[in-house]
């Protein structure tokens, strides 16, 4: 395994790859928004939301358990997660045969979206477990680049489905490349030992699967619920607008999550880092608050100009979402990474409790409001963002309490 010598280098590789990926994604959306309409982006958002949720649970979180395994058996965990994902995909076929979706959505497309997304996601998790940060960065950049190229090339052949093909084939291609790289290591594994490992940690894997299923489903609520309660055009407008802020926020959020998973899995070690960097972190927090206020003012004043310049005049009708999206994704980038720490530090029950609360707010109370009160899409988003941030704050306070006790 190749491993950078210090934590700054680790974060640098992860952060650098995230910046490159988000820049490529932003550039591709700027181009593709002039080639495809809001309904096409709405369909992509719905399918990608379902597939992203599937990908993180299909391996029953053995890919995640690899991060905290002191015995360092990433190949065994990768094999386990792939095997379980394959079995899960067979079960999906049954669902795919008998499912009935809202008109306009295809179970065929959902199935292939799920499979390609799972292959890619489990592969990149494997690279992080190996601490192959350089290769991880290259694979992420390659996937986004391929997605943009396929999307541009497919518009003439499939103007209504080019975005879908771009997402599926780019993830499947890169995921298979990672699998090919790992084939020699996987071939040397003793299958019986892999099964023993799976049985040994099955209870923990089950808890993590339930937890992450709850955790990862709620961020996709605007596109999952939106696909049933609102028009594809509204969902597509939201999906394109959030690229302005979800991309930059994701640069920090995903880098922080990967960093915490890979390097701060120990509570005592994390407490030492916080103790040593306390003053610096308080100063950074102050700067972030100032930056959020300035960014909010710019998003409010320049919303129409930003949307017309970046995505074209056809998208100005959705520009009013920008200030709301900016505030949410700014706070989300700071608070959401902390949700990964509770299960890493042995507090799965508390993490599950918070996720059950969040899931209930988002997928039980909000749909009732949509059904009986007829919220508009913007009202739905405001309520949704409020529910999400409330749970993030509760989790963050719990994490800070644990760190305080550990120091």
Secondary structure, DSSP 8 states (H G I E B T S, - for coil): ----SSHHHHHHHHHHHHHHHHHHHHHHHHHHTTTS-HHHHHHHHHHHHHHHHHHHHHTTTHHHHGGG-TT--HHHHHHHHHHHHHHHHHHHHHHHHH----TT--HHHHHHHHHHHHHHHHHHHHHHHTT-HHHHHHHHHHHHHHHHHHHHHHTTT-TTTHHHHHHHHHHHHHHHHHHHHHHHHHHTS-HHHHHHHHHHTHHHHHHHHHHHHHHHHHTTHHHHTHHHHS-HHHHHHHHHHTHHHHHHHHHHHHHHHHHHHHH---HHHHHHHHHHTHHHHHHHHHHHHHHHHHHHHHHHHTHHHHHHHHH-GGGGGGGGGHHHHHHHHHHHHHHGGGHHHHHHTT-HHHHHHHHHHHHHIIIIIHHHHHHHH---HHHHHHHHHHHHHHHHHHHHHHHHHHHHHH-
